[in-house]
Amino acid sequence: MTTTGLENLTGDYTLDPAHTTLGFVARHAMITKVRGQFDEFESRAHIDFTDPAQCSAEITIEAASIDTRNEQRDGHLRTNDFFDIPNHPKITYRSTGVEKVDDETYRVTGDLTIRGVTNPVTIDLEFTGAAKDPFGNQRVGFEGSTVVNRKDWGIEWNAPLETGGVLVSEKITIEVEVSAVQVMPES
């Protein structure tokens, strides 16, 4: 799907939590993948299909909303070993630049803050479409992923395995599937 003809979709948007996934994948015990996501977040974005340099996005995630479908693991992830939620309850991402790669892909660069540590993260987002939902809301969709090293944010806990290797991979894949709803100006 190309962005030709979507110039009229320029505007302010918010992510729909019921139809957006802010997730991650980590290798566990060197043999399998564990997936998780954050269920509570607030966002705002300005999307401009004519001039991507004018686009911006800001997301604030409630770190305690982590969900890996395992209460014991989620509890451990909330401790100082990982996210240290008592001292760092929020994870934030603020875009610093957006560029169009091709008709369907936008490269978003921004600052990701976890545990009070901020590092730049770039993610290529594929535009997946635009539609009016049955309630009259204008929606646009994007999806993408990128790989980061969790140690860059001071998340270093691990346990050695008897057979070699470690329990949790350093490399984490961040995966996003976004349904953004246009915010209509108040009249």
LINHUWO-V305152 format. One record per run of one state. SS is the DSSP state (a for helix, b for strand, c for the rest). FROM is the first residue (numbers start at 0). LEN is the number of residues. Records with the same first field share a line. If there is no record, write none. Layout:
SS=FROM-LEN  FROM-LEN
//
This chain:
c=0-6  9-1  15-1  19-1  28-3  38-2  47-4  54-1  67-3  77-12  100-4  114-2  132-5  153-6  160-5  166-1  182-5
a=6-3  16-3  51-3  62-3  70-7  149-4
b=10-5  20-8  31-7  40-7  55-7  65-2  89-11  104-10  116-16  137-12  159-1  165-1  167-15
//
